[in-house]
């Protein structure tokens, strides 16, 4: 499904705890017009998550143009899913009901009931349907969060480092599951990550941001076929190209 997201010259200023103005984004621009996975990388505090919140409609930019399918973003919408760093599941609901929650809230559960089990199977959650969030691992919780978002069939999914707290092997497994979902749904994904290997493994292109106030300093297109070999020379070369856009002292 085609998505037209355009951000031009975005400036975002907020007040810190001392009520002083802090500029998180300055003249930040970004566009996507087709189903793809776009990575956004940069140093901590450069405004990556701030930009996702603007696209989600959780905040409004101080100035600049931000449109989704030709219309200004005025607030949240189920067509724009958001997966946070923590799974943020509902503790009082079991895994099945967490995944079904959005469908029930929109009043479309009955006609989509079969999808719940499809996503449970797709994300490797079979057998855990009646378990509660405190009874499952971090990886299972992350998989539940992914299923709960993608079952809504959003056109655009925003991912704010959703795998950063997981161990390396679980993280790699879910990265592949995310690719499987992307190939199935054809959604556009915008992934914020600090992991350059993750960015090269998943993304069609990677946008690099400057230190705060963040702006787009360049991007690298990842022209590798899936599945990608993390140890290949081509893979490592793409990682080096991304790293070359960072300050020199970080390229050692």
KAUR-V462574 format. One line per field, one symbol per residue. ss: DSSP state (a for helix, b for strand, c for the rest). psi: psi as a letter, one per 40 degrees, with the letter a starting at -180 (. if undefined). burial: 1 if it has 24 or more other C-alpha atoms within 12 Angstrom, else 0. A space follows every 10 residues. Layout:
ss->???
psi->???
burial->???
//
This chain:
ss->ccccbbbbbb bbbbbccccc bbbbbbbbbb bbccccbbbb bccccccaaa aaaaaacccc ccbbbbbbcc bbcccccccb bbbccccccc cccbaaaaaa aaaaacccaa aaaaaaaaaa aacccccccc cbaaaccaaa aaaaaaaaaa cccccbbbbb cccccccaaa aaaaaaaaaa aaaaaccbbb bbcccaaaaa aaccbbbbbc cccbcbbbbb bccccccccc ccaaaaaaaa aaaccccaaa cc
psi->hhhhhhhhfh hhhihaeefi hhhdhhfhii iheihihhih iiiheeeddd dddddeedii idiihhihfe iiheaiieeg ihhididfih deiiddddde dddddeffdd eedddddddd ddefeheede iideeiiddd dddddddddd eefidhhhhg feedeiiddd dddddddddd dddddfihhh hhiehddddd ddidihhhii ihhiiheiih hgfhiiihhe eidddddddd dddeeiidee e.
burial->0011111101 1110000000 0011111111 1110111111 1110011111 1111111001 1101111100 0010000111 1111111110 0001111111 1110000000 0000111111 0111100110 0010000111 1111111111 1111111111 1111010000 1111111110 1100111111 1111111111 1111111111 1111111111 1100000100 0000100110 1110110000 00
//
